Structure formats: structure tokens, C-alpha cells
Amino acid sequence: MSNFIATEKAILKIEADALRIKIENNPMPLAESEAACLAVAALLSHAIGDVENMTDAEKESFRKEWSALAGKGEKATDTRTLEGYERTLSLDLVHCPHRYVVASDCLESPAGFHPDTRVFVQPTIMINTSFDVRMNENKHLIPNSNVTLYFTDLEAK
């Protein structure tokens, strides 16, 4: 494991520990928090696209429901985030400092890392290079393989 990955995992471990303490100190039952998350999702799916057509009474009802649910889903959200962090900490990760990646799998940015950090779950096969290895002047720069390889330009917009 590179020093960069070791440092980033140590930082993520500190964040996970802090989140664990926050969850333990939240008195709301997890089932109630999960129900609030579902209620918020249902409320939003009903309101999206309909806001312009809502009467003032419907808008006021929406605001009241929203206020009643505000913050109640925090424990469930924090719990899901912690589960993602714990999974990330158990995975082999790789930092890709160069622009181009050829890998046996599509790159997966793990929980706790934004893709811009260029930290990904380690695929079985991976080449990270600053040289564009796609076909160039009818020459294959990557030899034929019985494994499907995926090309990623990390600087593509």
C-alpha cells in the first residue's frame, strides 16, 4: 500500500470513528430514522414537477411535512455512510496519479473519496500511465488479451 493510500485510509478511519460516536449518541431509533428517509423521498417524488401546480394550501402542507421530517433521517443516513466507509477501509485501493488508466474493470470510486482524488478500488489488472495507449496510427499499443480491458481518461470532461 502506498503512503498516499495509507494516509488517506487513516483519515477515513478517523472520520468513520467520529461518525460511529455520532450514531451511538443519536437517541432516535434507527427504524424511525429509516422511515423518515423514506417519507422524505416520497414527499420529494410527489412534489417534483408539481410545485408550479400546487395550491398555496398544498405548498404550506408540504412545508409542514418537510419541517416535521427535517433531521429525523440523519441517523439512517449516517449509518449508511458509515457502512460505506467501513467497506472502503476493507478494500485494496490504488491512487492513479497519471492521466490514463487501462483496467480489467471499470474504475470504482469508493465511499469517502471523490473521483477527483483519483483513488479507486484496485482492479485485477491496471496500467496507469501518462501516455495515451489507445490505437494510434493503426497500431495497437496494448496487446490482444482474453480479458476485456477498459480505457479511462481521468482528465476527460
N, C-alpha and C positions, 0 to 999 in steps of 0.2 A: 504494500500500500504506500502510495506517495505521501510525502509530508503534507502536501496541499490537502489531500483527501483525509488524512488523519486529523488535521487541524479542523477541517470543515465538519467532520463527524463529531469531534469533541464539542464544537459549538452547538451542533444539533442536539447532542446528548444533554447539554445544559438547558437548552430550550425545552426539550422533552421532559426533563425533571421538573422544571418550573411549571409546565402545563399540567403534569401529574398532580402536583401540590394544589394547583388552582382547582382542578376537577375534584380532588378529595375534599376541599374546603367549600365546595358549592353544595348547599343543602338541598337543592332541587332534585327530586328523584329522576333518574336517567330516563325512565319510561315517559314521564311527564314532559321532559325536555324534548325527547324524540317526537312526541305527539305535537308539541308546539312547532317544531320544524316542519312537520307535515302540514299543519294548519297554515303556516306562512306560505308554503309552496302552493297550496290550494287557493289561498287568498290572492296570491300574485297571479296565478294562471287564470283566475276568473277576471281579474282587473285588467290585465294586459290587453290592450286593444279596445277595451270597453271604457276607458277613462273619459274619453270625449263624450260618450253617450250616457254617462252616469248622471243621475239627478243629484241635486245638492244633498238630499237625504241619503242617497246611496254613498256619496263621497264621504259624508260625515260618519256613516256606519263603517265604511272601510277604515277611516282614520281611527275610530274607536277600537275596532278589532285589531288593527295593526299595533296600536298603543298597548293593548292588553297582552299581546304576544311578544312585544319587544323585550329582548333579553332572555326570554324563557328557553329559547333553543340553544343558548350558549353552551350549556354542559354537553349536549349531544354533539354540537359542532366541535367543541374542544376534544371530546372523546374520539371522534373520527380523525381529527388532526393528529392526535397522539398515536393512534393506531398506524397512521401513515408514517409518522416519524420512526416508530419502532421497527416497521418493516424496512425503511431506508437504512437504519442502523445495522440491520442484519444482512444487508446485501453487499456484494462486491461492487464498488463504484470505481469509475475512472474519470479523470479530468482530461479533456480534449483541448489542449492549447492551440492546436493548428486548425486551419480553416476547413479542411476536407476530411471526411470520415467515410471509410468503406467498412461495413459491418455485416455480420451474419443475421442480425435482427435490426428492426427499426429502433432508433435510439429512444430510450425511455428516460425522461427527466423525473427523478424520484421526488417524493414528498419532502418538502423542506428546502428544495433547490429550484430556483428559476432557471429556465433553459439558457438564459444569458450567462449563467455561471459556467456553462459547458461541463457540468457534472452529470454523468449518465450512469445507468445500470450497465455493468460490464457485460458486453455480448461475448459469445464464444469466440468469434473471430472479429478482430478490429484492427484497422490500419488508420492512423491519424497522421496526416501529412499536410504540408503547405503547398504541395504540388497537385494540380488538378489531374486526377488519374482517369478521367472519363476517356472515351475514344477520342483520339487525336490523329487527324490525317490518315484515317483508315487503319490505324494500329491500335490493338487492344493493349492497354498498359497494365491491366490486371489479367492474368492468365485465366483460361476457362477453368471452371470448377463445378463439382457436383453439388455445391451449396449455393443457394441464391444469396447474392450479396447486394446490399443496399448502399447507395451513394447518398451522402448528405453534405451540402454546402452550408456550414454553420453561419456564414455571413449573408446568405440569400435572404432577401426581404420578401 
